[in-house]
């Protein structure tokens, strides 16, 4: 009887250990990833009537297919937002802070509205320089605040582009200033990634591509049209595939991704294996 009891205990312990081993597979299979949108009307999708054509939603759909899992989207962007206003929101909005803490990926567009009033009404070169300097300072503070809340988050920054070429066509000096800030913004992000070892990325080519009239609304409307949003989404996907997946796909991450994509096979195999062990242990116990 004692031998039978010992064998029965072994079966129970074996089952318990295997549940512990396989439980992370079950948990990982049910994971939901969180995508957070920050910034201005580019990320809200201003002017786009079909929700599915906004770049952040196109990107979300791609991520759902890649991870074979639900992507929870929180789009906290606001029309007309400046970099100063975004910085203040991140510092003071408790709800937004919590969403940043939970986010796996953040996409952000900001900066164009910083220049808006000056371009439309004044076009003062000295003020233009001050705006550019303040924007870069705000961006650094924004990055610092985001990563202080969530050090492992992936941050994709939509680069500054110039939608005001028609308004500035007779002022080459201001166009060059704007272009200088665009370039410095990209350099700042690349340096920040290296110096701080954070997952922050942007595009070196998107600014020029999106400035084409085919990708912006007609007239002086600075917003991307459907083609523009598709272009931004494609660039986000390119960044994700070429920089994020490539850099982060250690052997462990590859295994986890494989498990997620094949979760149901693992569940079935796990159940069969547990049943086999139980039957084997039970038959042994009966012999005694």
Secondary structure, DSSP 8 states (H G I E B T S, - for coil): -HHHHHHHHHHHHHHHHHHHHHHHHHHHHT--EEEEEEESHHHHTTT--SGGGSHHHHHHHHHHHHHTS-EEEEE---TT--HHHHHHHHHH-HHHHHHHHH-SEEEEE-SHHHHHHIIIII--HHHHHHHHHHHHHHHHHHHHHHHHH-TT-EEEEE------TTTSTT-HHHHHHHHHHHHHHHHHHHHHHHHHT--EE--SSHHHHHTSTTTB-STT--SB-HHHHHHHHHHHHHHIIIIIIHHH--HHHHHHHHHHHTHHHHHHHHHHHHHHHHHHHHHHHHH-
